């Protein structure tokens, strides 16, 4: 079982390190809001990882394979959310109204930051596909549902370390100073990234619906 956990953890780390909505959300919050906000988003992502493990233990892989429409719905839902964030960021940058990519309000609550991290990871089809593959590997290795669920602390710890590192790096004085100096350009970049990822997910969902 430990060997299976180790192999799974290596694959999970590779999935978490690669660029995606989670990383962009943390980087934008770390530079445009605060290190605390970025760490709370990281905590939300870690909680989301625990939920994905529990879903895997309940057989999410088999469910997604049997009902592909679930993944299609996630593409529309997650894509729409990312596109909405991207559009808000672009509008804020062009109008010069805000220096915060994720929120137009002056104050971002800790609850809002945590919720955003959780929402981003749970509506991410990349995460759904990744955990479907992980679930297939874990069960294929002979693990029971309880043993799959027991992987949750490792998944959360991995998320905290990897995304927490990103949160720290993007909230350093140099990174924040660069953001404060070129915030409109940076915000446009992040807005474009969110918008592109969101649009790609929506277009992918549309392709899934085509006969």
C-alpha positions in Angstrom: 0.0 0.0 0.0 2.8 2.4 0.8 4.4 1.9 -2.6 1.1 2.6 -4.2 0.7 5.8 -2.1 4.2 6.9 -3.1 3.5 6.4 -6.9 0.2 8.2 -6.6 1.8 11.1 -4.7 4.4 11.5 -7.4 1.7 11.7 -10.0 -0.4 14.1 -7.9 2.6 16.4 -7.3 3.2 16.6 -11.1 -0.5 17.5 -11.6 -0.3 20.2 -8.9 2.9 21.7 -10.1 1.7 22.2 -13.7 0.2 25.6 -14.5 -3.6 25.8 -14.3 -6.5 27.7 -12.6 -5.2 26.9 -9.1 -1.8 28.4 -9.7 -3.2 31.5 -11.5 -5.7 32.1 -8.7 -2.9 32.0 -6.1 -0.5 34.1 -8.0 -3.0 36.8 -8.7 -4.1 37.0 -5.0 -0.6 36.9 -3.7 0.5 39.9 -5.8 -2.7 41.9 -6.0 -4.2 41.3 -2.5 -2.0 39.8 0.2 0.0 36.8 1.2 -2.8 35.9 3.7 -5.3 35.8 0.9 -3.1 33.6 -1.2 -2.6 31.2 1.7 -6.3 31.0 2.4 -6.9 30.2 -1.3 -4.2 27.5 -0.8 -6.2 26.2 2.2 -9.3 26.1 0.1 -7.5 24.1 -2.6 -6.2 21.7 0.0 -9.7 21.1 1.4 -10.8 20.6 -2.2 -8.2 17.9 -2.6 -9.6 16.1 0.4 -13.1 16.2 -1.2 -11.7 14.8 -4.4 -10.1 11.9 -2.5 -13.4 11.1 -0.8 -15.1 11.2 -4.2 -12.5 8.9 -5.6 -13.1 6.5 -2.7 -16.8 6.6 -3.5 -16.0 5.6 -7.1 -16.0 8.9 -9.0 -13.9 7.3 -11.8 -16.6 4.8 -12.6 -19.3 7.5 -12.4 -17.5 9.8 -14.8 -16.8 7.0 -17.2 -20.5 5.9 -17.1 -21.9 9.4 -17.3 -19.5 11.6 -19.4 -22.1 14.4 -19.2 -20.9 15.1 -15.7 -17.5 16.2 -17.0 -19.2 18.3 -19.7 -21.3 20.1 -17.1 -18.2 20.8 -15.1 -16.5 22.3 -18.2 -19.4 24.7 -18.7 -19.6 25.5 -15.0 -15.9 25.9 -14.3 -15.3 27.6 -17.7 -18.0 30.1 -17.0 -16.6 30.9 -13.6 -13.0 31.4 -15.0 -14.3 33.5 -17.9 -16.3 35.7 -15.5 -13.2 36.3 -13.3 -11.1 37.1 -16.4 -13.6 39.6 -17.8 -13.9 41.4 -14.4 -10.1 41.7 -14.2 -9.8 43.1 -17.8 -12.6 45.6 -17.1 -10.9 46.7 -13.8 -7.5 47.1 -15.6 -8.9 49.2 -18.4 -10.9 51.4 -16.1 -8.2 51.7 -13.5 -10.8 51.0 -10.8 -9.0 48.3 -8.8 -5.7 46.6 -8.2 -7.3 43.2 -7.3 -7.8 40.6 -10.0 -10.3 38.5 -8.2 -12.5 41.0 -6.4 -13.6 44.5 -7.2 -14.2 45.2 -3.5 -11.6 47.0 -1.4 -11.5 44.3 1.2 -11.4 40.6 0.5 -12.6 38.5 3.4 -10.8 35.3 4.5 -13.9 33.3 3.9 -14.1 34.6 0.3 -10.5 33.7 -0.4 -10.9 30.2 1.1 -14.2 29.7 -0.9 -12.5 30.8 -4.1 -9.8 28.2 -3.7 -12.3 25.5 -3.0 -14.5 26.5 -5.9 -11.7 26.7 -8.4 -10.4 23.2 -7.7 -13.8 21.6 -7.5 -15.0 23.0 -10.8 -11.7 22.2 -12.6 -12.3 19.4 -15.2 -8.5 18.9 -15.1 -8.8 17.9 -11.5 -11.8 15.7 -12.3 -9.8 13.9 -15.0 -6.7 13.7 -12.8 -8.6 12.2 -9.9 -10.4 9.8 -12.2 -7.1 8.5 -13.3 -5.8 8.3 -9.7 -8.9 6.5 -8.5 -8.5 3.9 -11.3 -4.9 3.4 -10.3 -5.6 3.1 -6.6 -8.4 0.6 -7.0 -6.5 -1.2 -9.8 -3.7 -1.7 -7.3 -6.0 -3.6 -5.0 -6.7 -0.9 -2.4 -10.1 -0.8 -0.6 -12.3 2.3 -0.5 -11.1 3.0 3.1 -7.5 2.8 2.0 -8.2 5.2 -0.9 -9.9 7.6 1.5 -6.9 7.4 3.8 -4.8 9.0 1.1 -6.6 12.3 1.8 -4.1 13.8 4.3 -1.3 13.2 1.9 -3.2 14.9 -0.9 -4.0 17.9 1.3 -0.4 18.2 2.6 0.9 18.1 -0.9 -1.4 20.9 -2.0 -0.5 23.0 1.0 3.3 22.6 0.4 3.2 23.2 -3.4 0.6 25.9 -3.6 1.8 27.4 -0.3 5.2 27.8 -1.9 3.7 29.5 -4.9 1.8 31.8 -2.6 5.0 32.7 -0.8 7.0 33.3 -4.0 4.4 35.5 -5.6 3.9 37.5 -2.5 7.6 38.4 -2.1 8.5 42.1 -2.0 9.9 42.0 -5.5 6.8 40.4 -7.0 4.4 42.7 -5.2 6.5 45.8 -6.2 6.4 44.7 -9.8 2.7 44.3 -9.6 2.2 47.7 -8.0 4.3 49.3 -10.7 2.7 47.5 -13.7 -0.6 46.4 -12.1 -2.7 47.1 -15.2 -0.5 45.1 -17.4 -0.2 42.2 -14.9 -4.0 42.3 -14.3 -4.6 42.1 -18.1 -2.2 39.1 -18.3 -4.0 37.3 -15.5 -7.4 38.3 -16.9 -6.4 36.9 -20.3 -5.2 33.7 -18.7 -8.4 33.2 -16.8 -10.5 34.1 -19.8 -8.5 31.8 -22.1 -8.8 28.9 -19.8 -12.5 29.5 -19.3 -13.2 29.9 -23.0 -11.3 26.7 -23.8 -13.3 24.8 -21.2 -16.6 26.1 -22.6 -15.6 25.3 -26.2 -14.5 21.8 -25.1 -17.9 21.3 -23.5 -19.6 22.4 -26.7 -17.5 19.9 -28.7 -18.6 17.2 -26.2 -22.2 17.9 -27.0 -21.8 17.5 -30.7 -22.9 14.1 -32.1 
